Amino acid sequence: MKLNTLFKAMFVTGALVGATACSQMQTAANDAKEEKVQQVTAQVSSLYEVHHEDGRMYFFYDKDSYKHFLQHGETPYAYKRIASGPKGETLVFGLTGKDKKKRSDIPSVDMYDGKLQPEMFYGEARVEGRIYVFSTLEDMNDVRAVGEAPYRFTQIGAGPAGETVVYVLNKSNKKKRPDALIAAFKKAYGQM
């Protein structure tokens, strides 16, 4: 009898230890996943958009992929959504080599879909020979939806190839010259 009772006590203790360890592993896994999401949110702070003459809209969260597209007119890896743009355009999300097999957790897609709201943001949209520069994702989404920037500060010929640069403002900053945004743009193109 004593051996049977001892066996039962050991079994119950083992089960409790196992359950506790499993619970701790699950908590650690959840913490790691949350930390990864926070790291991605902190790292991803840019969105680059190009309205191309082929009728497609290209999006990049990676500056190197964006620069490659501007130089070569193509992106090596892409995720596409046919006829999903505001006016039925095909959306092409440029991917990095490490993201080429993904179909979810793509920062540019998540920003476009409203699933990712970076705290610090820098955005560019190239439309009809102009470069629109944004300090908030909300402003970028509004201009894409409406087609115009109601509040802006424009510099003719200030782009890297002489393009007109439009710094998009909003109601909260419309009366101030966007010096920080101008500096960010110039720094991005080595003009400082």
N, C-alpha and C positions, 0 to 999 in steps of 0.2 A: 504493500500500500504506500509506504513512504516513497518508494522509487517512482510510482505512478504519479503521486502528488508533486514530487520534485520535477518530473518530466513535464507535467502540465504548467508548472510555474516557469520553467525554462522556456517553454513554448510561448507562453503569454508574454514574457519579457522579451523574447526574440522578436515576436510580432510587433510589439510596441516600439522597439528600437528600429526595426525595419520601416515601420510606418512613419516614424519621426524622421529617419534619414531620407525617405522618399519625399516627405513633405518639404524638408529642407532643400533637397535637390530641385524640386518643382519651384520653390520660392527663388532659389538662385537662378534657375533658368528664366523665370519671369523677370527678375531684376536685370539679367544680362540682355534680354530682349528689349526692355524699356531703355536701358543704357544705350543700346545700339540705335534705337529710334532717336534718342536725344542727340547722339553723336552725328547722325545723318542730318538732323535738323540744324545743328550748329554748323556743320560743314557746308551744307548746301544753302547758299545764300544768293545765288545768281540764276537768272533765267535769260537766255538769249533767244530771240525770235526773228526769223527771216521770212518775209512774205516774198516768195520767189516768183519770177516771171512765168514759171511753169504752172502757176495756179495753186501751188502747194504752200503750206505753212510749215516751216521747220523750227524745231525747238531743241535747245541744248542747255544742259545744266553745267556741262564741263567746258571751260573756256578753251582748252586745247582742241576739242572736237569742233567747237564753234569756229575757231581760227582756221582749222583744216577745211571746213566747209566754205568759208569765205575765200580761201585761196584756190580750192579745187572744184567747188560747185557740187560736191557730193559728200556723203557721209558713209564710211565703210560699214557701219552697223546701224540698223534703224528698226524702230517699232512703228508701224503705220496704222492709221485709222482712216479708212476710205470714207470720203464725203462726211466727215464729222466736224468740220470747221463751222464758224458762224455763218458763212455763206455757202456751205456745202463743199468747202475745200478739203483736200486730203491733208491730214495732219501727219507729219513725219517727225518722230522723236529720235534725235541722234543719240546713239549709245556709245559708251566706252567699250573697250575690249572685254573688261571684266563684267559688263552688264549685258553683253550681246545675246545671252540665252534667257534673260529675264523677261517675264511678261507682267511682273508686278514689282512693287517697291522701286520703281524708277523715279527718281526725284523730279524730273521735268514733267512726267505724266502726272505725278501726284500733285505738283503745284498747279498744273493746268486744271486738274479735276477738283481742286480745292481741298485735297486731303493733307497737304503739307503747307503750313504757313510759317516761313522762316521769320525769325525775329529781326535779323539784319538782312536787308535785301538790296540787290543791285540788278537792274534789268535793262536790256536793250532790245529794241525792235527795229528792224530795218524794213521800211515800207516806202516804196516808190522813190528811192534815192535819198531818203532822209533817215537819220538815226534818231529814234526816240529813246530817251534815257529816263529811267524810273527809279525812285527810291522806295516804292512800295509795290508789292504784288497786286494789291487791290487797284491801284491806279493803272497798272498794266492791263489787268483784266477789263477794267472799265473802257479804256481806249480801244482795246480789241473788240469789245462788244458794240461800242458806239461808232468807232471809226475816226474819232477826233479827240483831241485833248483840249477841254474847255479852258484850262489854266496852263500856261506854258511860258517858258523863257527860251527864246530862239537865238541861235548864233549861226549866221550864214557862213558857210565855208569852213567851219571849225572841225569838221570830221577829218579822219586820217587821210582820206583821198579827196578832200574838199567838199564833203557832203554837208548839208545843213543839219545841225544838231538841235533837236527839240528836247529841252529838259521839262518833263511833265510835272506839273504842280497840282495841288488840290486846295480845297477851301481853307485848310489849316495853314498852308505856307504860301499862298498865292501872292502875298505882298512882299515876299522876301526874295532876294536874289539867291538862287540855289548854289552857293559857292562850294559847299561840301560835295554836292553831286557833280558839279563841273570839275572839281579836283579829282574825284573818283574816275570820271571819264578820261580825263587827261592822263592820269596815272596808268589806266588800262592800256592806253595807246602810246605810252612813253613820251608824252608831250610835256612832261614836267621836268 
